[in-house]
């Protein structure tokens, strides 16, 4: 439970730090696609880090299954990176088309 509260506080702090520049001009979003890109990168980094940590822990517990675990980890990380790249392209297009 302590870990959940700690992660929740970190997430709220990150959102507050990212929201301040976005709400700078009269309550309107100044550059919301760039804030979205930042959130995408934070989420992807957190997700891939969680996958890596879980995979290493699983390999330490069952060394004989390390090949299967490694393959699953690489596949999951590749899927996360693919979705992240797609979302970043959408954010970049939104910034370019906004101008």
N, C-alpha and C positions, 0 to 999 in steps of 0.2 A: 504494500500500500504506500509505503514511503517513497518508493521509486516512481510510482504513478503520479504522486503529488509533485515530485521533483520535475518530472518530464512535463507535466501540465504547466507548472510555473515557467519553465524554460520556453515552452511554446507560446504562452501568453506574452512573455517578454519580447520574443522575436516578432510576434505579430504587432505589438505596440511600437516597436522600433521601426518596422517597415511601414506602418500606417501613417506615421507622422509626416513624412515628406509627401505622401499621396494626398493628404487632406490640407495641403498648405494654402491653396487658393480658394478662399470663400466656401469651403466645404465641398468643392467639386474635386473629383479625382483628376490630378494633374497628369500623371503618367501611369495609369493603372496597369497597362500591359507589362511595364517593367517591374512593378510590384508583383504581378502574377508570375513573371519569370523567376524572380527571387524566391517566391514561395515554392515554385516547382523544383528549383535546385535544392532548396532545403529539404523538401520531402523526399526527393530521390536520394540525396546523400544519407538521410536518416534511414531510409528503407534498405539501401545497399549495405550500410554499416550494420544494420540489424541482421541481415542475411549472413554477412561474413562472420559476425560474432557467433551466431547460432551454429553455423557450419563448423567453425573451429571447435566449438564446445562439443558438438556431436562427434566429430572426428577423434577428439581426445577420449571420449567415452567408449567409442566403438571403432578402433583403428581398422578393423577388417572391412568396414563398410565405407571407408574414406573415398573410394572411387565413385561410388553411387552418390554420396553426399556432395562431392566436388562437382559432379555433373549437374546435379539439381541446383546447386548454388550458382553455377555459371549460367544456366538457363534462366533462372529467376532474375539474376542481375541483368542479363541481356534484355529480358522483357521490360524490366523497369527502365532501363536506359532507352529503349525504343519508344516507350510512351513519353518519357521525358523529352526526348528529341522532338517528337511530334508536337508536344505542348509548347516547347520553346519556339518552334517554327511558327505556330499560331500566334504566339505573343509578338514575335518579331514582325510578322505580317500586319498585326494590328497596329504596331508602332509606325510602320512604314506607311500604311494606308491612312493613318490618322493625320499625317502631315499634308 
